[in-house]
Amino acid sequence: MKNNVLLLTFLSALLFLSSGATVSADYGQYGQYGQPSPSQTILIDKQVGKPGATMTKGGVMTIDYVDNLTPADTRFRPGEEVNFKLKVKNTSNVTLNNVTVKDVVPSYLEPIEGPGAFDEKSRTISFDAGSFAPDQEKTYFIKMQLFPQDKMPADKGLFCLTNKATAGNGSAYDDDASQFCIEKEVIGVKAAPKAGPELGIVLFSGQMIVLGAGLTLKKLSQKA
């Protein structure tokens, strides 16, 4: 009888320990309340518009946006406008609240149109993008203008700038940048004269005058 009691006590203790280990394992996987912690992720895509917008048949200006423009691509000139596009997307399965978007304006550019407020000291545009439902995407456009020729660096004829943008809410964050290039106008260099028909006539007339003078001198020398 005593052996049966001891065996029953041992089996009960073993069952209790096994149940406790299972609970601990569950806590480690799902947290204290049995639910996995949701992850918050966000994505921002920064693009720059190619110089020279095209006009559609309906009279609408269209701009082709790309990730980057290299020195081998079309370059911007001083005083021209530069257009940027920002795409912000919630890539998580939970709602993101209080998302803030910031755009760091590079040197030699001045923002002229778009959302948010511009802080001249930090050269940063900031605005509240609000809440994003799961998989929701929002698009924003910012227009800037290059400084005139006299405010460009004197020691650079061709140079490239990078425009960086960020998006986040404290729990999720992402950043992206776009490059574009500027070519200054060359001042003080005179163009070579073009060889047009007028110039050819002048040169031909000059040659004929010289040739005629040579023949006259030759005849005079023979008579002498």
C-alpha positions as CSV (number, residue, x, y, z in Angstrom):
1,M,0.0,0.0,0.0
2,K,2.8,2.4,0.9
3,N,4.6,1.6,-2.4
4,N,1.4,2.6,-4.3
5,V,1.2,5.9,-2.5
6,L,4.8,6.7,-3.2
7,L,4.4,5.8,-6.9
8,L,1.2,8.0,-7.2
9,T,3.0,10.9,-5.6
10,F,6.0,10.6,-8.0
11,L,3.7,10.5,-11.0
12,S,1.8,13.6,-9.8
13,A,5.0,15.6,-9.3
14,L,6.3,14.5,-12.7
15,L,3.0,15.6,-14.4
16,F,3.2,19.0,-12.6
17,L,6.8,19.7,-13.7
18,S,5.9,18.8,-17.3
19,S,3.0,21.1,-17.3
20,G,5.1,24.0,-15.8
21,A,7.8,23.5,-18.5
22,T,5.1,23.7,-21.2
23,V,3.7,27.0,-19.8
24,S,7.2,28.5,-19.6
25,A,7.9,27.5,-23.2
26,D,4.7,29.1,-24.3
27,Y,5.6,32.4,-22.4
28,G,8.9,32.5,-24.1
29,Q,7.4,32.2,-27.6
30,Y,4.3,34.4,-27.3
31,G,5.0,36.7,-24.3
32,Q,3.2,37.0,-21.0
33,Y,-0.3,37.2,-22.5
34,G,0.1,34.5,-25.1
35,Q,0.2,36.9,-28.1
36,P,3.2,37.6,-30.4
37,S,4.5,41.1,-30.4
38,P,3.6,42.9,-33.7
39,S,6.4,44.3,-35.7
40,Q,6.2,47.8,-37.3
41,T,8.0,48.5,-40.6
42,I,7.9,51.4,-43.0
43,L,9.4,52.1,-46.5
44,I,10.2,55.4,-48.2
45,D,11.2,55.7,-51.8
46,K,12.9,59.0,-52.9
47,Q,12.9,59.9,-56.7
48,V,14.0,62.9,-58.8
49,G,12.4,64.1,-62.0
50,K,14.4,64.1,-65.2
51,P,15.1,67.6,-66.6
52,G,12.7,68.6,-69.4
53,A,9.1,67.6,-68.7
54,T,7.1,66.4,-71.7
55,M,3.7,67.8,-72.8
56,T,0.9,65.3,-73.4
57,K,-1.8,65.7,-76.1
58,G,-4.2,67.0,-73.4
59,G,-1.8,69.8,-72.5
60,V,-0.6,68.2,-69.2
61,M,3.1,68.3,-68.2
62,T,4.4,64.9,-67.3
63,I,7.7,64.2,-65.5
64,D,9.6,61.0,-65.5
65,Y,10.9,60.1,-62.0
66,V,14.0,58.0,-61.5
67,D,16.0,56.9,-58.4
68,N,19.2,58.8,-59.4
69,L,20.7,60.9,-62.2
70,T,24.4,60.6,-62.9
71,P,26.8,63.0,-64.7
72,A,26.2,61.0,-67.9
73,D,22.5,61.9,-67.7
74,T,20.8,65.2,-68.5
75,R,22.0,67.9,-66.1
76,F,20.2,70.8,-64.5
77,R,21.2,74.4,-65.1
78,P,21.3,77.2,-62.5
79,G,17.9,78.7,-61.9
80,E,16.0,75.6,-63.1
81,E,13.3,73.8,-61.1
82,V,14.0,70.3,-59.7
83,N,11.0,68.0,-58.9
84,F,11.1,65.2,-56.3
85,K,8.6,62.4,-55.5
86,L,8.3,60.7,-52.1
87,K,6.4,57.4,-51.7
88,V,5.8,56.2,-48.1
89,K,4.4,52.8,-47.5
90,N,3.4,50.8,-44.3
91,T,5.0,47.4,-44.9
92,S,3.8,45.9,-41.6
93,N,0.5,44.2,-40.7
94,V,-0.4,46.7,-38.1
95,T,-1.5,50.4,-38.3
96,L,1.3,53.0,-38.0
97,N,0.3,56.2,-36.2
98,N,2.0,59.6,-36.1
99,V,4.3,59.1,-39.0
100,T,6.6,62.0,-39.7
101,V,8.3,62.6,-43.0
102,K,11.5,64.8,-43.3
103,D,13.3,65.9,-46.4
104,V,16.9,67.3,-46.1
105,V,17.3,70.0,-48.7
106,P,20.9,70.1,-50.1
107,S,22.9,73.3,-50.7
108,Y,22.1,75.6,-53.7
109,L,18.4,74.6,-53.6
110,E,15.3,76.4,-52.3
111,P,12.0,74.7,-51.8
112,I,9.1,76.5,-53.5
113,E,6.2,74.1,-53.4
114,G,5.1,71.0,-51.4
115,P,3.8,69.8,-48.0
116,G,5.2,70.7,-44.6
117,A,7.3,73.6,-43.3
118,F,10.9,74.4,-44.1
119,D,13.4,75.1,-41.4
120,E,16.2,77.2,-42.9
121,K,18.6,76.6,-40.1
122,S,18.6,72.8,-40.4
123,R,17.5,73.0,-44.1
124,T,14.9,70.4,-43.4
125,I,11.3,70.1,-44.6
126,S,9.0,68.3,-42.1
127,F,5.4,67.3,-42.1
128,D,3.0,64.9,-40.3
129,A,1.9,62.2,-42.7
130,G,-0.7,60.9,-40.2
131,S,-1.6,57.2,-39.8
132,F,-1.0,54.4,-42.3
133,A,-3.2,51.3,-42.4
134,P,-1.4,48.0,-43.2
135,D,0.0,48.0,-46.7
136,Q,-1.2,51.6,-47.3
137,E,1.0,53.9,-49.4
138,K,1.0,57.7,-49.8
139,T,2.7,59.9,-52.4
140,Y,4.0,63.4,-52.0
141,F,5.6,65.9,-54.4
142,I,8.2,68.6,-53.6
143,K,9.3,71.3,-56.1
144,M,12.6,73.1,-55.6
145,Q,14.6,75.7,-57.5
146,L,18.3,75.9,-58.1
147,F,20.2,79.1,-57.1
148,P,21.2,81.4,-59.9
149,Q,24.6,81.3,-61.6
150,D,26.2,83.9,-59.3
151,K,25.3,81.9,-56.2
152,M,26.8,78.6,-57.4
153,P,30.4,77.5,-56.3
154,A,33.0,79.4,-58.4
155,D,35.4,76.4,-58.4
156,K,32.9,73.8,-59.8
157,G,31.6,73.6,-63.3
158,L,29.9,70.2,-63.0
159,F,28.9,68.7,-59.6
160,C,26.3,66.4,-58.1
161,L,24.0,66.8,-55.1
162,T,22.1,64.3,-52.9
163,N,18.6,64.8,-51.5
164,K,17.8,62.6,-48.5
165,A,14.3,61.9,-47.0
166,T,13.2,59.9,-43.9
167,A,10.0,58.5,-42.6
168,G,9.2,57.1,-39.1
169,N,7.1,57.2,-36.0
170,G,9.6,56.1,-33.2
171,S,8.9,52.4,-33.7
172,A,9.5,52.2,-37.5
173,Y,12.1,54.1,-39.6
174,D,13.5,54.2,-43.1
175,D,15.4,56.6,-45.3
176,D,16.3,57.0,-49.0
177,A,18.2,59.5,-51.2
178,S,18.3,60.7,-54.8
179,Q,21.3,62.1,-56.7
180,F,21.2,64.7,-59.5
181,C,23.8,66.8,-61.2
182,I,24.3,70.5,-62.0
183,E,26.3,72.0,-64.9
184,K,27.1,75.7,-64.7
185,E,27.1,78.0,-67.7
186,V,30.6,78.8,-69.0
187,I,31.1,82.5,-69.0
188,G,33.7,84.5,-70.9
189,V,34.4,81.9,-73.6
190,K,33.8,83.3,-77.1
191,A,32.4,80.9,-79.7
192,A,34.6,80.2,-82.8
193,P,33.4,81.9,-86.0
194,K,31.3,79.7,-88.2
195,A,32.4,79.1,-91.8
196,G,29.2,80.2,-93.5
197,P,28.7,81.1,-97.2
198,E,29.3,84.8,-96.5
199,L,32.8,84.1,-95.1
200,G,33.6,81.9,-98.1
201,I,32.8,84.7,-100.5
202,V,34.9,87.2,-98.6
203,L,37.9,84.8,-98.6
204,F,37.5,84.0,-102.3
205,S,37.3,87.7,-103.2
206,G,40.5,88.4,-101.2
207,Q,42.3,85.6,-103.0
208,M,41.2,86.9,-106.4
209,I,42.5,90.4,-105.5
210,V,45.9,89.1,-104.4
211,L,46.1,86.9,-107.6
212,G,45.2,89.9,-109.8
213,A,47.9,92.1,-108.1
214,G,50.5,89.4,-108.7
215,L,49.7,89.2,-112.4
216,T,49.9,93.0,-112.8
217,L,53.3,93.1,-111.1
218,K,54.5,90.3,-113.3
219,K,53.5,92.2,-116.5
220,L,55.2,95.3,-115.3
221,S,58.4,93.5,-114.6
222,Q,58.4,92.0,-118.1
223,K,58.0,95.4,-119.7
224,A,60.8,96.8,-117.7
